[in-house]
Amino acid sequence: MLIGAIADDFTGASDIANTLAKGIAPEGGLHTAQFPGVPDGPAPEGIEAGVVSLKSRTAPLDDAKADSLAALRWLVAQGCSQIIFKYCSTFDSTRHGNIGPVAEVLANAVGARKVIFCPAFPTTGRTVYQGHLFVGDKPLNESGMEAHPLTPMPDADIRRWLRYQTHETVGHLPVSVVGKGVNAIRKAMAGLDARFIIADAISDGDLLRLGEALADAPLITGGSGIALGLPRNIIRTGAHAQRGRSFDGIAGPEAIIAGSCSGATRRQIDVHATSHPTLAIDVPGVMAGRVTPETLVGFYSENLGSAPLAYSSGPPEEVRAVQASFGREAVAEKLDALFAVTARKLIEQGYRRIIVAGGETSGAVAQALADALKSPAMTIGPEIDPGVPILRLGHDMPIAIALKSGNFGAPDFFSKALRVMEAGA
């Protein structure tokens, strides 16, 4: 393995795995696999880029740091000389963590003297300018992220936000420097009296220039966009042995699970509901034990072949009311268990295509399926929408999964994903 990534949630892991597998023309990408949690044994032979999926974004800080260090040790043991700490392109975190503290322990472990932070992903409208994070034409704190139920982001100045989270000094690499290319970037970084550096990026070209400048960096942090140029660095050294990614297509029964409460996912649910069966999950019923995995499996079975979708998603005010009644952690734990057991039961009944929306939901489902199929490595298939690939899991009877971040995907994402899973590429 040549390069490793530690992702703070499962959908983010799929996002950066897709970036590493796709690369850029004409060089292409690396043979990439995603792993749900830190594997017990070595990676399969031939994997060039490995992405370890954690649930550290909203985990208690000590757990987030310990899990990230365990992932780092495993990746280094597989031969990785460069590590990416991948977080969301909206810098999802609280004022007191977890991005800064996790970056600190990783930087200390690999001996990194300067560490770039760049959550930009221009393809999906996330850009960093003058150290401020934008979503489309809105500053982060006016994009809806200020009302996120788990990681509200009331400040678009990620330099200031990172300073709340870390003991390290925080500097800034402006787009005027990034645009001048590799030598200017390296000179400016060397001259900054700061260990952690927020890098501006408003285009893919900026990300490619940063990637080339960071070819020898032991640790890089950012959204998936920061990895855009990294496969090219490796390919140009001659260390790369395989190119492209193939996916033969998988047909069979399908199920869609949505746990994200983002506006994008709620719109996708509304679009899907116009022509497909949907089930709004009664969350108080889940907490009381009236809604069970058998309830969901029954719904999917009754609507077999019609792309059925079950969702716990709701507007922020409904989510806050439920959390106030039962407790945020208790609700998350119950829903994760509901979706995980449901997914296992579906696989046991022969379901072959599973789509999941939402980071926490994706983590629960992906881990459950990997355990059920005794196959921790998920190889990367074709991209459905920017940042969301198909994952192939299992050996004799493989299944196709898509793990979608809440804010990603076109309005018709769910139907499109099922078509791509069946068609292959």
Sequence and secondary structure as in RCSB ss.txt:
>XXXX:A:sequence
MLIGAIADDFTGASDIANTLAKGIAPEGGLHTAQFPGVPDGPAPEGIEAGVVSLKSRTAPLDDAKADSLAALRWL
VAQGCSQIIFKYCSTFDSTRHGNIGPVAEVLANAVGARKVIFCPAFPTTGRTVYQGHLFVGDKPLNESGMEAHPL
TPMPDADIRRWLRYQTHETVGHLPVSVVGKGVNAIRKAMAGLDARFIIADAISDGDLLRLGEALADAPLITGGSG
IALGLPRNIIRTGAHAQRGRSFDGIAGPEAIIAGSCSGATRRQIDVHATSHPTLAIDVPGVMAGRVTPETLVGFY
SENLGSAPLAYSSGPPEEVRAVQASFGREAVAEKLDALFAVTARKLIEQGYRRIIVAGGETSGAVAQALADALKS
PAMTIGPEIDPGVPILRLGHDMPIAIALKSGNFGAPDFFSKALRVMEAGA
>XXXX:A:secstr
  EEEEESSHHHHHHHHHHHHH BTTTB   EEEEES  SS   TT  EEEEE   SSS HHHHHHHHHHHHHHH
HHTT SEEEEE  TT   BTTBSHHHHHHHHHHHHT SSEEEE  BGGGTEEEETTEEEETTEEGGGTTGGG SS
S    SBHHHHHHHH SS EEEE HHHHTT HHHHHHHHHH S SEEEE B SHHHHHHHHHHTTT SEEEESGG
GGTTHHHHHHHHT             S EEEEE   SHHHHHHHHHHHTTS EEE  HHHHHHTSS HHHHHHHH
HHTTTS  EEE    HHHHHHHHHHH HHHHHHHHHHHHHHHHHHHHHTT  EEEEESHHHHHHHHHHHHHHHT 
  EEEEEEEETTEEEEEE SSS EEEEEE TT S TTHHHHHHHHHHH  
